[in-house]
């Protein structure tokens, strides 16, 4: 299956370097995306540019692709389901939830000179980063790409209710499937509350399983692709 891999904030396509070969071994065709403003050198990219890049990858797929979004990029994957509900086979969300229509994409941290740099590890102390050692943290921080303000403060636009027919697999790293179900039941994630088919899958990792558990993550993505 054609699998599009979209990393979250501060990541480019290389975030999936250890996942891609594992998915290929499992018989799939993974395509990691480097988004405008996150790896192409642009600091003026907008959220619309990133959505357009994802849609171009969906349109270029030889079949109905599986679209995988990590963290904030769950909203990008979900935007693809909204814009191409007949083309996207399934969405996998890793460690994140889709923003609703009219909500800011990822206005989480301070910006500086038009970009949102990686804020350091203090905001991610605890379960998010517990499985990253100091070397891994240094490597992540040094490679982190400041995300353009036009992306982080961009407004999510969703319009086609057929998106709720697209099945979703939610991979739960630093939180449990039970917690995710509770948040959705409490009304914290209206988009997923309206999806007709949501599967919850646990992975024993922090927020970045593509770094710490890439082979296991690949297996879970492959299972979502094949439906078992």
N, C-alpha and C positions, 0 to 999 in steps of 0.2 A: 504493500500500500504506500502511496505517496504521503509523506508526513512532513508538514511544515512546522518548524521549531522556532518559536519567538521568545527570546529572553526578555527578562524584566529590565528595570531601570539599571543604568550604568553598564549594561552588557551588550556585546555584539555577538555575531554568529559563532565566534570561537568558544563561547560559553558551553557549547554542545559538543566540543571536540571529543570527549570521552563517551558521549552517548551515541554519536553517529555510527561508529564502527559496530557497537553492540546491536543497534537496530538493523544494520545491514546484515549482520550474522543471523538475525532472526527473520531475514527475508524481506525487509521493507526498504523503501527508498526515501531516506530522510534528507530534508533540505533545511539547513539552518539559515535563518534570515539575519542579515545585517541591515538594520533599519536606518532610514534617514536621520541624521543627528546622533546616531549611536554606532559609530564606526566608519562613517564615510567622510568625516572631517567637517561636516556642516554644523554650524551653531545656530543657523536660522531656520532649521527644519521645524515643521508644525505637526500637531497630531494628525491633521488631515493628510500630510505627506506620509506619515507612518501607516495610516489606514490604507492609503492608495498603494503603498508598497506591498502590504499583505494581500490586498485584493488582486494585484498583478500576479503574485505568486499563486494564488488560488486559481486565477483564470488560466495560468500557464500549465497547471497540473494536467497530466494526461488522463486522470480519472478524478473521481470525487475524493479530495484529500481529507486526511485527518489534520486538524489545525490545533496545535499545542501552544498554549500561552502560559508563561511563568510569571507569577506575582502580578505587578501592574499590567503586564501584557495579556492577562486574562481578558481584559477589556478589549484589546486589539483582536484577539481570537474571536470574541463574542461579536465584535463589529463585523467581522467577516461572515459570521453566521447570519447576521441581520441583513447584510448587503447581498449575500449569495446563499440564501437558505436552501435553494435547490442544488447547489454545487458542493457545499461543505457536508461531508459525510458525518462528521462528529467533531466535537470540541473537547479537548482535554485541558483542564485548568490545574496548574500546579501551584499550591501555596498562595492562592489569591482568589478574588471574586470579581465579577464584572460590575463596572459602574453602570448606573442607570442613565437613561436619556436625560440630557441637560446637566449632568454632573461633571465636575472637573475630572480629568483623567488621572492625575497623580500629583496633586499640589500638596506634597507631604512635608517638604523640607525647604529651608531658605535657599533663595537663588543669589547668584553673584555674577555680575556682568552678563546677565541674560541666560545663564545656565544654572542648573541645579547640580552641584558637585556631590560626590559621595560624602555623607555627613560624618564618616567615621563609625566606629563600632558601638559607641555608647547606646544609640537608639535600638540596636539589635542584640543587646546583652540578654542572655537567657536562652530559651529554646531555639530562637532563630539561628544563633551562631555557635551553639554548644558543641557541635561536631566539627568545627573548624579549628585547627591548631594555629599557633601564632604565625608559622610560615605561610599557611594558607590564607590567613587574614591579610598578611602583608602583601601577598601576591594579588589578592583580589583588589585591595585598596589601590595598589599601584597601577593596576590595569583598568580601574573603573573609569568610564567615560562620562564626563559631565553631560547631563541631558538638557537640551535646549528648553528654555522657558515656554516656547511656543508649543512644545510637546506636553510638558508637565501641567501647564495651565489650560491646555486645550479642552474643549467641551465635547463630551461624548454625544453622538447623535445616533439614535436607534429609531427605526420607523416601521419595520415589517414584523408583524406578530408571528409570521411563519418561523421566526427564529426559535420560538418556543417548541417547535417540532423537532429541532436538531438535538440529538441526544448529547448529553454531557457526562464526562467522567471527571470527578473532582479528586485529585490526588492530594492527600492531606499529609504534609511533612511536619511542621512544628506544632500543628494542632491535630486533633483526632477527628475521625468521621463523626463521632457523637457530638463533639463541639460544633462542627460545621452544620450538622442537622439542626441543632438547637438554635444557632444564629439565624439560619434560614427560616425556621419555624417562628422565631421571634419577630420576623419582619425586617431583619438587618440586611438581607440580600434579596430584594424583590424580584430581580431578574431570574435568579435560580428558583425562587419559589414558584414561578410560573412555567418553568420548563417541565415538559411532560415526562421525560426519562432522565433521571440523574442517578449516577452510580457513584458511591463513595468508596475510595480505596486508600488504605493507610500505607505510609512509608516511614520507617523509623529514621528520620533525618531532621536536620535543621532546614532553614528556608531555601537553601541552595543544593538540592539533592543531585543536580547535574555535576556538582563539584565533588560531593562526598559519597554519593551512592549512584554513580552513573549507570552501572550495569543493571542494578535493581530497578532504577528508574526506566531504563530502556525496556525491561521486561514488562513493567506495568503499562507503558505506552503501547507496546506491541499487543498486550492483552486487550487494551481498549480498542485497538485497531481491528482485531479479529473477533472481538465480542465475547472472548472467554479467557 
